[in-house]
Amino acid sequence: MIRDAIEGDLPAITALYGREVLGGTATFELEPPSLSEMTARRAAVLDKGLPWLVAEVDGAFAGYAYASPFRPRPAYRYGVEVSIYVEEAARGQGVARTLLSALIERVQGLGLRHLIAAISDSATSQASIALHERMGFVHAGRYAQVGWKHDRWLDVTLMQRDLDPTGKPPEADGLSLGGGLA
């Protein structure tokens, strides 16, 4: 089952993400964020009108996914980056595919255009790349040796799905973005 994340999901979300921060390479953070930080991150996503979703399998938390602004500059207002994290016990059961499918549907409903996936070298990166390919994402590039974590350099594969490949002008306003961070 896929549903909107609620505040009560945040301890499980924070724990899953924290395990990935400490033991994995799907994120380039080095210190797990606190529950209050994850609460603020979810609020920032929701404040932009973007989805933050939770998957359940047999009533138990199985993973989460969200869309966030791709970049802060206003011309990027039609693109979002997708992020998906699945509990180890729930992997291989279609949870990531179901989350990604729901994200695509929600983002398309907002009148946005591009979904970007940044997939770093990890134990699950090949499965993630294959999933994104099956869901209509195409390879858009690669950052070579861009991250240093767990005593090794990590690459990031960039993938993109265009929700309206006709190239026509947008019909919606897009996300409300500021001028950038620097």
Backbone as JSON Lines, residues from 0, in Angstrom:
{"i":0,"aa":"M","n":[0.84,-1.18,0.0],"ca":[0.0,0.0,0.0],"c":[0.89,1.25,0.0]}
{"i":1,"aa":"I","n":[0.55,2.21,-0.83],"ca":[1.25,3.48,-0.89],"c":[0.31,4.56,-0.36]}
{"i":2,"aa":"R","n":[0.84,5.42,0.49],"ca":[0.04,6.51,1.04],"c":[0.94,7.7,1.33]}
{"i":3,"aa":"D","n":[0.32,8.84,1.59],"ca":[1.08,10.01,2.0],"c":[1.71,9.75,3.36]}
{"i":4,"aa":"A","n":[2.94,10.18,3.52],"ca":[3.61,10.05,4.81],"c":[2.93,10.98,5.81]}
{"i":5,"aa":"I","n":[2.85,10.51,7.04],"ca":[2.31,11.33,8.13],"c":[3.4,11.5,9.18]}
{"i":6,"aa":"E","n":[3.17,12.4,10.1],"ca":[4.19,12.67,11.12],"c":[4.57,11.41,11.88]}
{"i":7,"aa":"G","n":[3.62,10.52,12.11],"ca":[3.9,9.28,12.82],"c":[4.85,8.34,12.1]}
{"i":8,"aa":"D","n":[5.05,8.55,10.81],"ca":[6.0,7.73,10.05],"c":[7.44,8.18,10.22]}
{"i":9,"aa":"L","n":[7.64,9.38,10.73],"ca":[8.98,9.96,10.74],"c":[10.01,9.18,11.56]}
{"i":10,"aa":"P","n":[9.65,8.57,12.7],"ca":[10.68,7.74,13.36],"c":[11.18,6.59,12.48]}
{"i":11,"aa":"A","n":[10.29,5.9,11.78],"ca":[10.71,4.8,10.9],"c":[11.51,5.34,9.71]}
{"i":12,"aa":"I","n":[11.08,6.46,9.14],"ca":[11.8,7.09,8.04],"c":[13.2,7.49,8.48]}
{"i":13,"aa":"T","n":[13.29,8.12,9.65],"ca":[14.58,8.57,10.18],"c":[15.5,7.38,10.44]}
{"i":14,"aa":"A","n":[14.96,6.3,10.97],"ca":[15.78,5.12,11.25],"c":[16.29,4.48,9.96]}
{"i":15,"aa":"L","n":[15.43,4.32,8.97],"ca":[15.85,3.74,7.69],"c":[16.93,4.6,7.04]}
{"i":16,"aa":"Y","n":[16.68,5.9,6.98],"ca":[17.67,6.79,6.36],"c":[18.98,6.78,7.15]}
{"i":17,"aa":"G","n":[18.89,6.78,8.46],"ca":[20.09,6.75,9.29],"c":[20.94,5.52,9.05]}
{"i":18,"aa":"R","n":[20.28,4.37,8.86],"ca":[21.04,3.15,8.55],"c":[21.74,3.29,7.21]}
{"i":19,"aa":"E","n":[21.09,3.9,6.24],"ca":[21.71,4.09,4.93],"c":[22.88,5.08,5.01]}
{"i":20,"aa":"V","n":[22.71,6.13,5.81],"ca":[23.8,7.1,5.99],"c":[25.03,6.4,6.56]}
{"i":21,"aa":"L","n":[24.83,5.6,7.6],"ca":[25.96,4.97,8.28],"c":[26.57,3.8,7.52]}
{"i":22,"aa":"G","n":[25.75,2.99,6.86],"ca":[26.26,1.77,6.27],"c":[26.23,1.7,4.76]}
{"i":23,"aa":"G","n":[25.56,2.64,4.13],"ca":[25.4,2.58,2.69],"c":[26.01,3.76,1.97]}
{"i":24,"aa":"T","n":[25.77,3.79,0.67],"ca":[26.28,4.88,-0.16],"c":[25.2,5.48,-1.06]}
{"i":25,"aa":"A","n":[23.94,5.16,-0.79],"ca":[22.87,5.75,-1.59],"c":[22.7,7.23,-1.27]}
{"i":26,"aa":"T","n":[23.23,7.65,-0.13],"ca":[23.25,9.07,0.22],"c":[24.68,9.45,0.55]}
{"i":27,"aa":"F","n":[25.02,10.68,0.29],"ca":[26.38,11.14,0.57],"c":[26.47,11.85,1.92]}
{"i":28,"aa":"E","n":[25.43,11.8,2.72],"ca":[25.54,12.33,4.08],"c":[26.43,11.39,4.88]}
{"i":29,"aa":"L","n":[27.11,11.95,5.88],"ca":[28.03,11.16,6.7],"c":[27.53,10.97,8.12]}
{"i":30,"aa":"E","n":[26.65,11.85,8.58],"ca":[26.06,11.76,9.92],"c":[24.55,11.68,9.77]}
{"i":31,"aa":"P","n":[23.92,10.72,10.42],"ca":[22.46,10.6,10.3],"c":[21.76,11.84,10.85]}
{"i":32,"aa":"P","n":[20.79,12.37,10.12],"ca":[20.04,13.51,10.63],"c":[19.11,13.07,11.76]}
{"i":33,"aa":"S","n":[18.8,14.01,12.61],"ca":[17.9,13.75,13.74],"c":[16.45,13.68,13.27]}
{"i":34,"aa":"L","n":[15.61,13.22,14.16],"ca":[14.18,13.18,13.87],"c":[13.66,14.59,13.57]}
{"i":35,"aa":"S","n":[14.11,15.58,14.32],"ca":[13.64,16.95,14.06],"c":[14.12,17.45,12.7]}
{"i":36,"aa":"E","n":[15.32,17.08,12.29],"ca":[15.82,17.47,10.97],"c":[15.01,16.8,9.87]}
{"i":37,"aa":"M","n":[14.71,15.52,10.02],"ca":[13.91,14.81,9.01],"c":[12.49,15.37,8.97]}
{"i":38,"aa":"T","n":[11.98,15.78,10.11],"ca":[10.66,16.42,10.16],"c":[10.68,17.71,9.37]}
{"i":39,"aa":"A","n":[11.74,18.5,9.53],"ca":[11.87,19.75,8.78],"c":[12.03,19.5,7.29]}
{"i":40,"aa":"R","n":[12.76,18.47,6.91],"ca":[12.95,18.15,5.5],"c":[11.62,17.76,4.86]}
{"i":41,"aa":"R","n":[10.85,16.95,5.55],"ca":[9.53,16.57,5.03],"c":[8.65,17.8,4.89]}
{"i":42,"aa":"A","n":[8.67,18.66,5.88],"ca":[7.85,19.88,5.82],"c":[8.25,20.75,4.63]}
{"i":43,"aa":"A","n":[9.55,20.84,4.35],"ca":[10.02,21.65,3.22],"c":[9.52,21.08,1.89]}
{"i":44,"aa":"V","n":[9.49,19.76,1.78],"ca":[8.98,19.12,0.56],"c":[7.48,19.4,0.43]}
{"i":45,"aa":"L","n":[6.76,19.19,1.51],"ca":[5.31,19.4,1.47],"c":[4.96,20.87,1.23]}
{"i":46,"aa":"D","n":[5.77,21.79,1.76],"ca":[5.53,23.23,1.54],"c":[5.62,23.6,0.06]}
{"i":47,"aa":"K","n":[6.36,22.83,-0.71],"ca":[6.46,23.06,-2.16],"c":[5.32,22.36,-2.91]}
{"i":48,"aa":"G","n":[4.45,21.69,-2.19],"ca":[3.35,20.97,-2.82],"c":[3.76,19.65,-3.43]}
{"i":49,"aa":"L","n":[4.93,19.14,-3.02],"ca":[5.47,17.91,-3.58],"c":[5.13,16.71,-2.7]}
{"i":50,"aa":"P","n":[5.12,15.52,-3.28],"ca":[4.75,14.33,-2.51],"c":[5.88,13.75,-1.68]}
{"i":51,"aa":"W","n":[5.5,13.24,-0.51],"ca":[6.37,12.41,0.34],"c":[5.52,11.21,0.68]}
{"i":52,"aa":"L","n":[5.89,10.04,0.19],"ca":[5.07,8.85,0.26],"c":[5.7,7.77,1.13]}
{"i":53,"aa":"V","n":[4.85,6.9,1.65],"ca":[5.29,5.75,2.44],"c":[4.69,4.5,1.82]}
{"i":54,"aa":"A","n":[5.47,3.42,1.83],"ca":[4.98,2.1,1.41],"c":[4.84,1.22,2.63]}
{"i":55,"aa":"E","n":[3.77,0.46,2.64],"ca":[3.56,-0.54,3.68],"c":[3.39,-1.91,3.01]}
{"i":56,"aa":"V","n":[3.92,-2.93,3.64],"ca":[3.71,-4.3,3.22],"c":[3.14,-5.03,4.42]}
{"i":57,"aa":"D","n":[1.97,-5.59,4.26],"ca":[1.27,-6.27,5.35],"c":[1.16,-5.39,6.59]}
{"i":58,"aa":"G","n":[0.89,-4.1,6.36],"ca":[0.7,-3.16,7.46],"c":[1.96,-2.64,8.1]}
{"i":59,"aa":"A","n":[3.12,-3.08,7.65],"ca":[4.4,-2.65,8.24],"c":[5.1,-1.67,7.3]}
{"i":60,"aa":"F","n":[5.78,-0.69,7.87],"ca":[6.56,0.28,7.11],"c":[7.59,-0.47,6.27]}
{"i":61,"aa":"A","n":[7.62,-0.18,4.95],"ca":[8.53,-0.87,4.05],"c":[9.48,0.07,3.32]}
{"i":62,"aa":"G","n":[9.17,1.38,3.34],"ca":[10.04,2.33,2.66],"c":[9.33,3.64,2.43]}
{"i":63,"aa":"Y","n":[10.07,4.56,1.85],"ca":[9.5,5.88,1.57],"c":[10.14,6.47,0.33]}
{"i":64,"aa":"A","n":[9.47,7.46,-0.22],"ca":[9.97,8.15,-1.41],"c":[9.43,9.56,-1.41]}
{"i":65,"aa":"Y","n":[10.17,10.46,-2.04],"ca":[9.7,11.83,-2.14],"c":[10.31,12.49,-3.37]}
{"i":66,"aa":"A","n":[9.69,13.59,-3.76],"ca":[10.22,14.43,-4.84],"c":[10.62,15.76,-4.21]}
{"i":67,"aa":"S","n":[11.77,16.26,-4.6],"ca":[12.24,17.55,-4.09],"c":[12.71,18.4,-5.27]}
{"i":68,"aa":"P","n":[12.75,19.72,-5.09],"ca":[13.21,20.56,-6.21],"c":[14.58,20.1,-6.7]}
{"i":69,"aa":"F","n":[14.73,20.04,-8.02],"ca":[15.99,19.58,-8.61],"c":[17.13,20.54,-8.29]}
{"i":70,"aa":"R","n":[16.92,21.81,-8.5],"ca":[17.9,22.86,-8.21],"c":[17.13,24.08,-7.73]}
{"i":71,"aa":"P","n":[17.78,25.0,-7.0],"ca":[17.03,26.12,-6.42],"c":[16.72,27.29,-7.35]}
{"i":72,"aa":"R","n":[17.37,27.39,-8.48],"ca":[17.15,28.54,-9.37],"c":[15.8,28.43,-10.08]}
{"i":73,"aa":"P","n":[15.11,29.56,-10.29],"ca":[13.74,29.53,-10.83],"c":[13.56,28.85,-12.19]}
{"i":74,"aa":"A","n":[14.55,28.87,-13.06],"ca":[14.37,28.23,-14.37],"c":[14.25,26.71,-14.24]}
{"i":75,"aa":"Y","n":[14.64,26.15,-13.11],"ca":[14.53,24.71,-12.86],"c":[13.17,24.34,-12.27]}
{"i":76,"aa":"R","n":[12.21,25.24,-12.24],"ca":[10.95,25.04,-11.51],"c":[10.08,23.91,-12.04]}
{"i":77,"aa":"Y","n":[10.42,23.33,-13.17],"ca":[9.63,22.23,-13.71],"c":[10.28,20.86,-13.5]}
{"i":78,"aa":"G","n":[11.36,20.83,-12.76],"ca":[12.06,19.57,-12.53],"c":[12.17,19.22,-11.07]}
{"i":79,"aa":"V","n":[12.06,17.93,-10.76],"ca":[12.24,17.45,-9.4],"c":[13.2,16.27,-9.41]}
{"i":80,"aa":"E","n":[13.85,16.08,-8.28],"ca":[14.68,14.9,-8.06],"c":[13.87,13.91,-7.24]}
{"i":81,"aa":"V","n":[13.93,12.64,-7.62],"ca":[13.21,11.61,-6.89],"c":[14.19,10.85,-6.0]}
{"i":82,"aa":"S","n":[13.71,10.51,-4.79],"ca":[14.51,9.75,-3.83],"c":[13.66,8.62,-3.29]}
{"i":83,"aa":"I","n":[14.24,7.43,-3.21],"ca":[13.53,6.24,-2.75],"c":[14.43,5.46,-1.81]}
{"i":84,"aa":"Y","n":[13.89,5.06,-0.67],"ca":[14.6,4.22,0.29],"c":[13.68,3.09,0.71]}
{"i":85,"aa":"V","n":[14.17,1.86,0.65],"ca":[13.37,0.68,0.96],"c":[14.07,-0.13,2.05]}
{"i":86,"aa":"E","n":[13.29,-0.57,3.02],"ca":[13.82,-1.42,4.09],"c":[14.44,-2.67,3.47]}
{"i":87,"aa":"E","n":[15.54,-3.12,4.01],"ca":[16.25,-4.26,3.45],"c":[15.34,-5.49,3.34]}
{"i":88,"aa":"A","n":[14.52,-5.74,4.35],"ca":[13.63,-6.91,4.34],"c":[12.55,-6.81,3.26]}
{"i":89,"aa":"A","n":[12.27,-5.62,2.76],"ca":[11.22,-5.42,1.76],"c":[11.76,-5.34,0.34]}
{"i":90,"aa":"R","n":[13.06,-5.39,0.18],"ca":[13.65,-5.29,-1.16],"c":[13.32,-6.52,-1.99]}
{"i":91,"aa":"G","n":[13.17,-6.3,-3.3],"ca":[12.86,-7.4,-4.2],"c":[11.39,-7.76,-4.24]}
{"i":92,"aa":"Q","n":[10.54,-6.95,-3.59],"ca":[9.11,-7.22,-3.55],"c":[8.3,-6.21,-4.36]}
{"i":93,"aa":"G","n":[8.97,-5.36,-5.13],"ca":[8.25,-4.38,-5.93],"c":[7.94,-3.09,-5.2]}
{"i":94,"aa":"V","n":[8.48,-2.91,-4.01],"ca":[8.19,-1.7,-3.22],"c":[8.75,-0.46,-3.91]}
{"i":95,"aa":"A","n":[9.99,-0.52,-4.36],"ca":[10.59,0.64,-5.02],"c":[9.83,0.99,-6.3]}
{"i":96,"aa":"R","n":[9.46,0.0,-7.07],"ca":[8.71,0.24,-8.31],"c":[7.37,0.89,-8.01]}
{"i":97,"aa":"T","n":[6.68,0.41,-6.99],"ca":[5.38,0.96,-6.64],"c":[5.52,2.39,-6.14]}
{"i":98,"aa":"L","n":[6.55,2.66,-5.33],"ca":[6.79,4.03,-4.86],"c":[7.12,4.95,-6.03]}
{"i":99,"aa":"L","n":[8.01,4.51,-6.92],"ca":[8.39,5.34,-8.05],"c":[7.2,5.6,-8.97]}
{"i":100,"aa":"S","n":[6.4,4.6,-9.21],"ca":[5.21,4.77,-10.04],"c":[4.27,5.82,-9.44]}
{"i":101,"aa":"A","n":[4.07,5.75,-8.14],"ca":[3.2,6.73,-7.46],"c":[3.8,8.13,-7.52]}
{"i":102,"aa":"L","n":[5.12,8.24,-7.37],"ca":[5.77,9.55,-7.49],"c":[5.59,10.13,-8.88]}
{"i":103,"aa":"I","n":[5.79,9.32,-9.9],"ca":[5.64,9.79,-11.28],"c":[4.23,10.32,-11.49]}
{"i":104,"aa":"E","n":[3.25,9.58,-11.04],"ca":[1.86,9.99,-11.21],"c":[1.57,11.3,-10.48]}
{"i":105,"aa":"R","n":[2.06,11.43,-9.27],"ca":[1.82,12.65,-8.48],"c":[2.5,13.86,-9.12]}
{"i":106,"aa":"V","n":[3.75,13.69,-9.56],"ca":[4.49,14.81,-10.16],"c":[3.84,15.22,-11.47]}
{"i":107,"aa":"Q","n":[3.42,14.26,-12.25],"ca":[2.75,14.57,-13.51],"c":[1.47,15.36,-13.24]}
{"i":108,"aa":"G","n":[0.75,15.01,-12.19],"ca":[-0.47,15.72,-11.83],"c":[-0.24,17.15,-11.41]}
{"i":109,"aa":"L","n":[0.99,17.5,-11.07],"ca":[1.33,18.87,-10.68],"c":[1.7,19.75,-11.88]}
{"i":110,"aa":"G","n":[1.73,19.16,-13.06],"ca":[2.1,19.92,-14.24],"c":[3.59,20.12,-14.38]}
{"i":111,"aa":"L","n":[4.38,19.32,-13.68],"ca":[5.83,19.42,-13.79],"c":[6.29,18.58,-14.98]}
{"i":112,"aa":"R","n":[7.55,18.68,-15.33],"ca":[8.0,18.09,-16.58],"c":[9.08,17.03,-16.44]}
{"i":113,"aa":"H","n":[10.07,17.28,-15.59],"ca":[11.23,16.39,-15.53],"c":[11.37,15.75,-14.16]}
{"i":114,"aa":"L","n":[11.69,14.48,-14.18],"ca":[12.08,13.76,-12.96],"c":[13.53,13.37,-13.14]}
{"i":115,"aa":"I","n":[14.33,13.66,-12.14],"ca":[15.76,13.37,-12.18],"c":[16.07,12.36,-11.08]}
{"i":116,"aa":"A","n":[16.87,11.37,-11.4],"ca":[17.35,10.41,-10.42],"c":[18.87,10.48,-10.41]}
{"i":117,"aa":"A","n":[19.45,10.6,-9.23],"ca":[20.9,10.59,-9.05],"c":[21.22,9.32,-8.26]}
{"i":118,"aa":"I","n":[21.77,8.33,-8.94],"ca":[21.96,7.0,-8.35],"c":[23.45,6.78,-8.12]}
{"i":119,"aa":"S","n":[23.83,6.74,-6.85],"ca":[25.25,6.58,-6.52],"c":[25.64,5.11,-6.46]}
{"i":120,"aa":"D","n":[26.94,4.86,-6.58],"ca":[27.46,3.51,-6.46],"c":[27.03,2.93,-5.12]}
{"i":121,"aa":"S","n":[26.36,1.81,-5.16],"ca":[25.94,1.14,-3.93],"c":[25.66,-0.32,-4.25]}
{"i":122,"aa":"A","n":[25.34,-1.07,-3.21],"ca":[25.01,-2.49,-3.4],"c":[23.76,-2.66,-4.25]}
{"i":123,"aa":"T","n":[22.92,-1.64,-4.28],"ca":[21.66,-1.74,-5.02],"c":[21.61,-0.83,-6.24]}
{"i":124,"aa":"S","n":[22.72,-0.22,-6.62],"ca":[22.67,0.76,-7.71],"c":[22.29,0.14,-9.06]}
{"i":125,"aa":"Q","n":[22.77,-1.05,-9.36],"ca":[22.4,-1.67,-10.64],"c":[20.91,-1.99,-10.69]}
{"i":126,"aa":"A","n":[20.35,-2.44,-9.58],"ca":[18.91,-2.7,-9.52],"c":[18.14,-1.39,-9.65]}
{"i":127,"aa":"S","n":[18.65,-0.33,-9.04],"ca":[17.98,0.96,-9.13],"c":[18.02,1.51,-10.55]}
{"i":128,"aa":"I","n":[19.16,1.4,-11.2],"ca":[19.28,1.84,-12.6],"c":[18.31,1.06,-13.48]}
{"i":129,"aa":"A","n":[18.26,-0.25,-13.3],"ca":[17.36,-1.08,-14.09],"c":[15.9,-0.7,-13.83]}
{"i":130,"aa":"L","n":[15.55,-0.45,-12.59],"ca":[14.19,-0.03,-12.26],"c":[13.85,1.28,-12.97]}
{"i":131,"aa":"H","n":[14.72,2.25,-12.88],"ca":[14.46,3.54,-13.52],"c":[14.33,3.39,-15.04]}
{"i":132,"aa":"E","n":[15.15,2.55,-15.63],"ca":[15.03,2.29,-17.07],"c":[13.65,1.71,-17.4]}
{"i":133,"aa":"R","n":[13.2,0.73,-16.59],"ca":[11.88,0.13,-16.82],"c":[10.76,1.16,-16.66]}
{"i":134,"aa":"M","n":[10.99,2.19,-15.86],"ca":[9.97,3.21,-15.6],"c":[10.11,4.4,-16.55]}
{"i":135,"aa":"G","n":[10.9,4.26,-17.61],"ca":[10.97,5.3,-18.64],"c":[12.05,6.34,-18.46]}
{"i":136,"aa":"F","n":[12.95,6.15,-17.52],"ca":[14.07,7.07,-17.34],"c":[15.16,6.7,-18.34]}
{"i":137,"aa":"V","n":[15.9,7.7,-18.8],"ca":[17.03,7.46,-19.69],"c":[18.29,8.0,-19.03]}
{"i":138,"aa":"H","n":[19.41,7.45,-19.43],"ca":[20.69,7.91,-18.89],"c":[20.94,9.35,-19.35]}
{"i":139,"aa":"A","n":[21.31,10.2,-18.42],"ca":[21.55,11.6,-18.72],"c":[22.99,12.02,-18.42]}
{"i":140,"aa":"G","n":[23.77,11.1,-17.88],"ca":[25.16,11.43,-17.6],"c":[25.68,10.71,-16.37]}
{"i":141,"aa":"R","n":[26.91,11.05,-16.03],"ca":[27.54,10.43,-14.87],"c":[28.54,11.41,-14.27]}
{"i":142,"aa":"Y","n":[28.48,11.53,-12.96],"ca":[29.52,12.25,-12.24],"c":[30.53,11.19,-11.78]}
{"i":143,"aa":"A","n":[31.76,11.31,-12.23],"ca":[32.79,10.33,-11.89],"c":[33.51,10.74,-10.61]}
{"i":144,"aa":"Q","n":[33.64,9.81,-9.7],"ca":[34.38,9.99,-8.45],"c":[34.02,11.31,-7.77]}
{"i":145,"aa":"V","n":[32.74,11.57,-7.64],"ca":[32.28,12.85,-7.1],"c":[32.09,12.82,-5.58]}
{"i":146,"aa":"G","n":[31.96,11.62,-5.01],"ca":[31.76,11.52,-3.56],"c":[32.78,10.61,-2.92]}
{"i":147,"aa":"W","n":[33.2,10.97,-1.71],"ca":[34.15,10.15,-0.96],"c":[33.45,9.68,0.3]}
{"i":148,"aa":"K","n":[33.22,8.37,0.39],"ca":[32.54,7.81,1.55],"c":[33.02,6.39,1.74]}
{"i":149,"aa":"H","n":[33.15,5.97,2.98],"ca":[33.61,4.62,3.33],"c":[34.94,4.31,2.64]}
{"i":150,"aa":"D","n":[35.81,5.3,2.64],"ca":[37.18,5.15,2.13],"c":[37.26,4.79,0.65]}
{"i":151,"aa":"R","n":[36.31,5.3,-0.12],"ca":[36.39,5.08,-1.57],"c":[35.65,6.19,-2.3]}
{"i":152,"aa":"W","n":[36.07,6.39,-3.56],"ca":[35.4,7.34,-4.43],"c":[34.13,6.7,-5.0]}
{"i":153,"aa":"L","n":[33.1,7.51,-5.13],"ca":[31.82,7.02,-5.64],"c":[31.37,7.83,-6.85]}
{"i":154,"aa":"D","n":[30.87,7.13,-7.85],"ca":[30.28,7.76,-9.02],"c":[28.78,7.94,-8.78]}
{"i":155,"aa":"V","n":[28.18,8.83,-9.55],"ca":[26.73,9.02,-9.53],"c":[26.23,8.96,-10.96]}
{"i":156,"aa":"T","n":[25.28,8.06,-11.21],"ca":[24.63,7.95,-12.51],"c":[23.4,8.84,-12.5]}
{"i":157,"aa":"L","n":[23.29,9.69,-13.5],"ca":[22.14,10.59,-13.63],"c":[21.17,10.02,-14.64]}
{"i":158,"aa":"M","n":[19.89,10.01,-14.26],"ca":[18.84,9.53,-15.15],"c":[17.71,10.54,-15.14]}
{"i":159,"aa":"Q","n":[16.97,10.58,-16.23],"ca":[15.91,11.59,-16.36],"c":[14.71,10.99,-17.07]}
{"i":160,"aa":"R","n":[13.54,11.37,-16.6],"ca":[12.3,11.03,-17.31],"c":[11.57,12.32,-17.64]}
{"i":161,"aa":"D","n":[11.3,12.5,-18.91],"ca":[10.59,13.69,-19.37],"c":[9.11,13.34,-19.47]}
{"i":162,"aa":"L","n":[8.28,14.04,-18.72],"ca":[6.85,13.75,-18.69],"c":[6.11,14.29,-19.9]}
{"i":163,"aa":"D","n":[6.74,15.2,-20.63],"ca":[6.14,15.72,-21.86],"c":[7.25,15.99,-22.86]}
{"i":164,"aa":"P","n":[7.68,14.97,-23.59],"ca":[8.81,15.12,-24.5],"c":[8.52,15.93,-25.76]}
{"i":165,"aa":"T","n":[7.32,16.5,-25.89],"ca":[7.0,17.29,-27.08],"c":[7.78,18.6,-27.14]}
{"i":166,"aa":"G","n":[8.25,19.08,-25.98],"ca":[8.97,20.35,-25.95],"c":[8.08,21.57,-25.96]}
{"i":167,"aa":"K","n":[6.78,21.38,-25.86],"ca":[5.88,22.53,-25.87],"c":[6.03,23.32,-24.57]}
{"i":168,"aa":"P","n":[5.66,24.59,-24.58],"ca":[5.76,25.41,-23.36],"c":[4.9,24.82,-22.24]}
{"i":169,"aa":"P","n":[5.32,25.03,-20.98],"ca":[4.55,24.5,-19.86],"c":[3.19,25.19,-19.74]}
{"i":170,"aa":"E","n":[2.24,24.44,-19.21],"ca":[0.9,24.98,-18.99],"c":[0.67,25.36,-17.53]}
{"i":171,"aa":"A","n":[1.53,24.9,-16.64],"ca":[1.43,25.21,-15.22],"c":[2.55,26.16,-14.82]}
{"i":172,"aa":"D","n":[2.46,26.7,-13.63],"ca":[3.46,27.66,-13.15],"c":[4.75,27.02,-12.67]}
{"i":173,"aa":"G","n":[4.74,25.74,-12.38],"ca":[5.92,25.1,-11.84],"c":[6.08,25.4,-10.36]}
{"i":174,"aa":"L","n":[7.2,24.99,-9.8],"ca":[7.46,25.19,-8.38],"c":[7.85,26.63,-8.11]}
{"i":175,"aa":"S","n":[7.56,27.09,-6.92],"ca":[7.99,28.41,-6.5],"c":[9.39,28.28,-5.91]}
{"i":176,"aa":"L","n":[10.39,28.75,-6.65],"ca":[11.77,28.62,-6.21],"c":[12.4,29.98,-6.05]}
{"i":177,"aa":"G","n":[13.4,30.05,-5.18],"ca":[14.12,31.29,-4.96],"c":[15.24,31.46,-5.96]}
{"i":178,"aa":"G","n":[16.2,32.29,-5.59],"ca":[17.28,32.6,-6.5],"c":[18.47,31.68,-6.37]}
{"i":179,"aa":"G","n":[18.5,30.82,-5.37],"ca":[19.62,29.91,-5.22],"c":[20.32,30.08,-3.9]}
{"i":180,"aa":"L","n":[21.28,29.23,-3.66],"ca":[21.99,29.21,-2.4],"c":[23.26,30.04,-2.41]}
{"i":181,"aa":"A","n":[23.84,30.23,-3.58],"ca":[25.07,31.02,-3.65],"c":[25.25,31.57,-5.06]}
